[in-house]
Amino acid sequence: LQQAEGGGNYDLTKTEERFAAGLADDLNIAISLAALFDLVRDVNALIDQKNLSKEAAEQILIFLQKCNVVLAVLQFEKEQLEIPQEVTELLKKRNEARAAKNWAEADSLRDQITEKGFMIVDGSNGPSLETVQ
């Protein structure tokens, strides 16, 4: 939802009704979860089309937080990843090797980073590190 941009809105009414109906139906969680999965699918499509306003994204986030009061399965706070200095240095060297088009060295450094429990994610804002799951 942090990537929301554009002027599009999203009507949460049907999702809210389906979620509540599932809970009211003898706690039929399958109906409630289906409503949330449909919401996520629709919202992801709007984000991909750059057609979801920040305001709509905020309302969706508030709704998901309310649902999570019941479900307690969603994580909204991103854990702070502690990256050892050694891994940071390896990533820096890998970036330098890639800039020099030394692919073998870059691959070797990536493997060393992976052995230390981290995965490199190359994105549009440059590489970042995540823990290996």
Legacy VTK file of the C-alpha trace (Angstrom):
# vtk DataFile Version 3.0
C-alpha trace
ASCII
DATASET POLYDATA
POINTS 133 float
0.000 0.000 0.000
3.008 2.267 0.354
3.264 2.258 -3.445
-0.218 3.719 -3.911
-0.410 6.567 -6.361
-3.042 7.954 -8.646
-6.550 9.146 -8.047
-8.450 5.888 -7.912
-10.662 4.959 -5.011
-11.773 1.586 -3.700
-15.178 0.925 -2.190
-14.690 -1.259 0.870
-18.414 -1.714 1.516
-18.791 -5.166 -0.076
-15.550 -6.417 1.483
-16.613 -5.200 4.932
-20.023 -6.833 4.517
-18.558 -10.156 3.339
-15.994 -10.178 6.149
-18.654 -9.451 8.789
-21.087 -11.974 7.262
-18.490 -14.706 7.513
-17.874 -13.970 11.168
-21.604 -13.746 11.875
-22.169 -17.125 10.181
-20.993 -19.212 13.108
-17.478 -17.819 12.679
-17.177 -19.099 9.100
-13.657 -17.803 8.725
-13.365 -19.150 5.149
-15.876 -16.552 3.926
-14.095 -13.782 5.806
-10.683 -14.793 4.474
-12.034 -15.038 0.930
-13.230 -11.446 1.233
-9.738 -10.367 2.316
-8.012 -12.335 -0.459
-10.313 -10.704 -3.028
-9.516 -7.300 -1.537
-5.771 -7.912 -1.764
-6.060 -9.130 -5.374
-8.114 -6.080 -6.400
-5.887 -3.607 -4.573
-2.705 -5.113 -6.017
-4.176 -4.718 -9.511
-5.006 -1.065 -8.801
-1.489 -0.443 -7.489
0.013 -2.071 -10.596
-2.145 0.243 -12.725
-1.079 3.201 -10.551
-4.747 3.842 -9.896
-5.080 3.856 -6.111
-5.032 7.099 -4.173
-3.097 7.488 -0.923
-6.397 8.194 0.839
-7.931 4.948 -0.418
-4.774 3.057 0.584
-5.004 4.514 4.095
-8.664 3.451 4.407
-7.785 -0.069 3.239
-4.946 -0.246 5.764
-7.283 0.853 8.576
-9.783 -1.822 7.509
-7.088 -4.516 7.468
-5.934 -3.450 10.927
-9.513 -3.791 12.193
-9.757 -7.263 10.652
-6.500 -8.175 12.315
-8.024 -7.484 15.728
-10.083 -10.623 15.076
-7.571 -12.646 13.056
-4.242 -11.637 14.625
-2.308 -12.945 11.608
-1.190 -9.797 9.791
2.047 -8.040 10.618
2.000 -4.295 10.096
5.293 -3.320 11.671
8.366 -4.166 9.660
11.062 -5.739 11.770
14.325 -3.857 11.793
16.881 -6.012 10.046
20.285 -5.963 11.698
22.961 -6.478 9.061
26.479 -7.318 10.236
29.240 -4.998 9.028
30.942 -7.912 7.259
27.839 -8.526 5.123
27.548 -4.817 4.337
31.164 -4.822 3.138
30.547 -7.890 0.974
27.541 -6.167 -0.610
29.628 -3.055 -1.297
32.345 -5.179 -2.958
29.688 -6.995 -5.003
28.309 -3.675 -6.237
31.810 -2.614 -7.247
32.372 -5.931 -9.050
29.091 -5.546 -10.916
29.976 -1.984 -11.903
33.284 -3.327 -13.276
31.321 -6.114 -15.045
33.282 -8.713 -13.108
30.390 -11.153 -12.989
32.349 -14.086 -11.551
33.506 -11.994 -8.582
29.989 -10.571 -8.109
28.541 -14.105 -8.095
31.168 -15.281 -5.616
30.386 -12.376 -3.291
26.649 -13.065 -3.598
27.294 -16.674 -2.582
29.315 -15.517 0.431
26.454 -13.234 1.481
23.982 -16.120 1.115
26.194 -18.361 3.259
25.921 -15.728 6.003
22.121 -15.989 5.932
21.229 -13.042 3.701
19.716 -12.762 0.248
20.348 -9.897 -2.175
17.243 -8.395 -3.739
18.110 -6.286 -6.769
15.437 -3.631 -7.163
14.906 -0.372 -8.997
16.407 1.491 -6.011
19.505 -0.706 -6.008
20.271 -3.873 -4.113
18.921 -4.551 -0.642
19.382 -7.411 1.805
16.824 -9.728 3.332
17.269 -12.687 5.608
17.136 -16.098 3.947
13.914 -17.829 4.959
LINES 1 134
133 0 1 2 3 4 5 6 7 8 9 10 11 12 13 14 15 16 17 18 19 20 21 22 23 24 25 26 27 28 29 30 31 32 33 34 35 36 37 38 39 40 41 42 43 44 45 46 47 48 49 50 51 52 53 54 55 56 57 58 59 60 61 62 63 64 65 66 67 68 69 70 71 72 73 74 75 76 77 78 79 80 81 82 83 84 85 86 87 88 89 90 91 92 93 94 95 96 97 98 99 100 101 102 103 104 105 106 107 108 109 110 111 112 113 114 115 116 117 118 119 120 121 122 123 124 125 126 127 128 129 130 131 132
